[in-house]
Amino acid sequence: MKTLVVVLLAGFMLVVPGSGGAHAKTCAAPAYPSVNGRYTSDIGAKHLSCAKAYKLLTKQYECRVKNGPEGRCVKLVMHFGCYEDRYSDFYSPTFVSAVTCKHDNKKVTWSYEQNKTVA
Protein backbone atom coordinates (compact mmCIF):
# COMPACT_ATOMS: atom_id res chain seq x y z
CA MET A 1 0.00 0.00 0.00
CA LYS A 2 2.85 2.42 0.87
CA THR A 3 4.49 1.67 -2.47
CA LEU A 4 1.26 2.52 -4.32
CA VAL A 5 0.97 5.87 -2.49
CA VAL A 6 4.60 6.72 -3.25
CA VAL A 7 4.16 5.83 -6.93
CA LEU A 8 0.95 7.89 -7.18
CA LEU A 9 2.57 10.90 -5.51
CA ALA A 10 5.63 10.65 -7.77
CA GLY A 11 3.38 10.46 -10.83
CA PHE A 12 1.35 13.45 -9.63
CA MET A 13 4.49 15.54 -9.19
CA LEU A 14 5.52 14.78 -12.79
CA VAL A 15 2.14 15.94 -14.13
CA VAL A 16 1.76 19.16 -12.12
CA PRO A 17 3.81 21.98 -13.67
CA GLY A 18 6.18 23.96 -11.50
CA SER A 19 5.05 27.30 -10.13
CA GLY A 20 8.10 29.20 -11.39
CA GLY A 21 7.04 30.35 -14.87
CA ALA A 22 9.32 32.07 -17.35
CA HIS A 23 9.77 35.78 -16.73
CA ALA A 24 9.51 38.38 -19.44
CA LYS A 25 12.75 40.03 -20.48
CA THR A 26 12.91 43.80 -20.64
CA CYS A 27 13.96 45.46 -23.87
CA ALA A 28 14.84 49.15 -24.06
CA ALA A 29 12.16 51.17 -25.84
CA PRO A 30 13.14 51.99 -29.42
CA ALA A 31 12.72 55.40 -31.03
CA TYR A 32 9.03 56.19 -31.63
CA PRO A 33 8.23 56.07 -35.37
CA SER A 34 6.65 59.55 -35.31
CA VAL A 35 7.71 62.88 -33.78
CA ASN A 36 4.22 63.25 -32.29
CA GLY A 37 4.48 60.49 -29.71
CA ARG A 38 6.82 58.54 -27.47
CA TYR A 39 7.12 55.17 -25.81
CA THR A 40 6.50 55.56 -22.12
CA SER A 41 7.97 52.29 -20.92
CA ASP A 42 10.39 49.56 -21.81
CA ILE A 43 9.11 46.62 -23.83
CA GLY A 44 8.32 43.36 -22.02
CA ALA A 45 8.97 40.28 -24.17
CA LYS A 46 8.13 36.76 -23.01
CA HIS A 47 9.40 33.82 -25.13
CA LEU A 48 10.43 36.27 -27.89
CA SER A 49 13.65 38.11 -28.76
CA CYS A 50 13.87 41.89 -28.41
CA ALA A 51 14.41 42.17 -32.18
CA LYS A 52 11.12 40.36 -32.90
CA ALA A 53 9.34 42.37 -30.20
CA TYR A 54 10.52 45.60 -31.90
CA LYS A 55 9.33 44.32 -35.27
CA LEU A 56 5.89 43.51 -33.80
CA LEU A 57 5.72 46.93 -32.15
CA THR A 58 6.54 48.66 -35.46
CA LYS A 59 4.03 46.58 -37.45
CA GLN A 60 1.29 47.28 -34.87
CA TYR A 61 2.07 51.02 -35.06
CA GLU A 62 1.88 51.00 -38.87
CA CYS A 63 -1.42 49.09 -38.77
CA ARG A 64 -3.13 51.40 -36.30
CA VAL A 65 -2.08 54.76 -37.79
CA LYS A 66 -3.51 53.73 -41.16
CA ASN A 67 -6.84 54.60 -39.50
CA GLY A 68 -5.75 58.09 -38.39
CA PRO A 69 -4.02 59.44 -35.29
CA GLU A 70 -6.44 57.72 -32.90
CA GLY A 71 -6.70 54.61 -35.08
CA ARG A 72 -6.75 51.07 -33.78
CA CYS A 73 -5.39 47.87 -35.25
CA VAL A 74 -8.15 45.25 -35.16
CA LYS A 75 -6.44 42.48 -37.14
CA LEU A 76 -3.71 39.99 -36.32
CA VAL A 77 -0.20 41.43 -36.50
CA MET A 78 2.48 38.81 -37.22
CA HIS A 79 0.02 36.17 -35.88
CA PHE A 80 -0.34 38.12 -32.61
CA GLY A 81 -3.65 39.35 -31.29
CA CYS A 82 -3.11 42.82 -29.82
CA TYR A 83 -5.35 44.90 -27.61
CA GLU A 84 -4.98 48.33 -26.06
CA ASP A 85 -6.17 50.02 -22.90
CA ARG A 86 -6.26 53.74 -23.66
CA TYR A 87 -6.44 56.55 -21.15
CA SER A 88 -7.11 60.19 -21.89
CA ASP A 89 -8.67 63.27 -20.40
CA PHE A 90 -11.33 64.64 -22.76
CA TYR A 91 -9.49 67.95 -23.05
CA SER A 92 -6.00 66.50 -23.25
CA PRO A 93 -4.28 66.70 -26.66
CA THR A 94 -2.70 63.26 -26.06
CA PHE A 95 -3.67 59.76 -25.01
CA VAL A 96 -1.66 57.04 -23.29
CA SER A 97 -2.11 53.42 -24.30
CA ALA A 98 -0.97 50.14 -22.76
CA VAL A 99 -0.59 47.46 -25.46
CA THR A 100 -0.53 43.69 -24.97
CA CYS A 101 0.05 41.29 -27.87
CA LYS A 102 -0.19 37.50 -27.45
CA HIS A 103 0.37 34.45 -29.62
CA ASP A 104 0.55 30.96 -28.09
CA ASN A 105 2.98 31.30 -25.14
CA LYS A 106 4.55 34.50 -26.52
CA LYS A 107 3.61 37.88 -25.05
CA VAL A 108 4.83 41.41 -25.72
CA THR A 109 3.77 44.49 -23.73
CA TRP A 110 4.54 48.19 -24.04
CA SER A 111 2.92 51.57 -23.59
CA TYR A 112 3.04 54.76 -25.61
CA GLU A 113 1.77 58.32 -25.56
CA GLN A 114 0.54 59.94 -28.75
CA ASN A 115 -0.93 63.21 -29.94
CA LYS A 116 -4.66 62.81 -30.78
CA THR A 117 -4.53 64.90 -33.95
CA VAL A 118 -1.30 63.87 -35.69
CA ALA A 119 0.19 60.38 -35.90
N, C-alpha and C positions, 0 to 999 in steps of 0.2 A: 504494500500500500504506500509506504514512504517513497519507494522508487517511482511509482506512478505520479505522485504529487510533485516530486523533483523534476521529472520529465515534462509534466504539464507546465510547470512554472518556467522551465528553461525554454520551452516552445513559445510560451506567451511573451517572454522577454525578446525573442527573436522577431516576433510579429509587431510588437508595439514600437513605433519609431521613437527615437530619442527626442528629448525636449529642446535640445540645443540646435535650432535651425540656422541656416546660413544667414549671415548678416550682409546687408547691402554695403557696397563700397561707396565711398564718396569721391566724386569727380569734380574738379574745379569748374565753375560755370564758364562757358565759352563767351565770346563777344556776342552781344545780341545782334540779330541780323538787320535791325533797323535802328536809326538814331532816335526814334521816338519811343523807346522802351528799354528795359534792362532786366536781366535775370536777378532775382532777389535772393536766391539761395544756391548752394551747390547742388549738383545733380546726384541723386541716389540711384545706384544701379545694382540690381540683384540678379545674379546669374547672367551677366552681360558685361562686355568690356566697356570702358569709357568711350572708346572710339565709336562703337555701335550705339551707345546711349546718345552721343552727340548727333549722330546721323539721324536717329529717330526724332530727337528734339527739333532739328532743322526741318525735317520732312513734315512734322506736325505743324510747325510755324508756317511753312509754305502753304499747307492745306487750309489752315484757318484764315489766313489773311486774303485768300482768294475771294472770301465772302465779306470783305471790308474790314476796317479797323477793329470792330467788335465781333468779327466773324468767329464761327466755331467749325471745328473739323468733326463731322459726324460719320466718317467712314473709317475703315481699318487703315492704319499707317504701318507699313512694313509688318503686317500680320498682327499688330498690336491694337487692342481696343483702348482708346484714350478717353478720359473724361476730365472735366475741369470744375472746380469750385471757384466761382468768381465773387469778389467782394468789391463794392464800390459805394461811395456816398453819391446820392443823386446829383449833387452839384460839383462833384470832383471831376476834373478833366481826365483822370486816369482810373484804371481798374487794376486790381491785383488778382492773379489767378494761381491756384495750386493745381498742377497737372499730375495725373497718375495714368500710366500706360502699362497694360499687362498682356502677356501672351504666355500660356502654359505656366511654367514656374519662373518666368522672367518678369521683372518689374522695374520700371524707371519712374522716378518722381522728380519734379522740379517746380519752381514757382517763378513768375515773371510779373512785371508791372508794365503797363502799356497805355499810351495816350488813346483816348476814346475816338478821336477824330482822324488820326493819321497813323497808319500801320508803318 
